């Protein structure tokens, strides 16, 4: 009886890991609107709490500031593809409201692509 229970637990664990990994792979690429900044040689985007996991459909100063004031903001780390971007190239956007495109996985936006800079 104990062997069956162990096998069942292992099977359930395997299925859980399998389905979680599929969900992460199929993450949708979304637009994100936020203030870009760098800290300890890492890049972050300060976005509205309302946008976590769902993206920012309309990126402009009015929508961003209204959403931040109403819902608060959080920072999300950005992970760039090595061939596409370098940390130094993004420094010029520090403190700017920018729009990017990327996939939200495990609390990080990865595969980041620049869309536009809305300035300070």
TAKA-V419144 format. One record per backbone hydrogen bond with DSSP energy under -0.5 kcal/mol. CO is the residue of the C=O (numbers start at 1). NH is the residue of the N-H. Records with the same first field share a line. If there is no record, write none. Layout:
CO = NH, NH
This chain:
1 = 5
2 = 6
3 = 7
4 = 8
5 = 9
6 = 10
7 = 11
8 = 12
9 = 13
10 = 14
11 = 15
12 = 16
13 = 17
14 = 18
15 = 19
16 = 20
17 = 21
18 = 22
19 = 23
20 = 24
21 = 25
22 = 26
24 = 27
28 = 30, 104
30 = 102
31 = 56
32 = 100
34 = 36, 98
35 = 46
36 = 95
37 = 44
39 = 42
42 = 39
43 = 78
44 = 37
45 = 47, 76
46 = 35
47 = 74
48 = 51
49 = 52
51 = 54, 55
55 = 57
57 = 59
58 = 60
60 = 64
61 = 65
62 = 66
63 = 67
64 = 68
65 = 69
66 = 70
67 = 71
68 = 72
72 = 49
74 = 47
76 = 45
77 = 109
78 = 43, 80
79 = 111, 112
81 = 84, 85
86 = 90
87 = 90, 91
88 = 91
90 = 93
91 = 94
93 = 96
96 = 36, 98
97 = 118
98 = 34
99 = 115, 116
100 = 32
101 = 113
102 = 30
103 = 105, 110
105 = 108
107 = 77
108 = 105, 110
109 = 79
110 = 103
113 = 101
116 = 99, 118
119 = 97
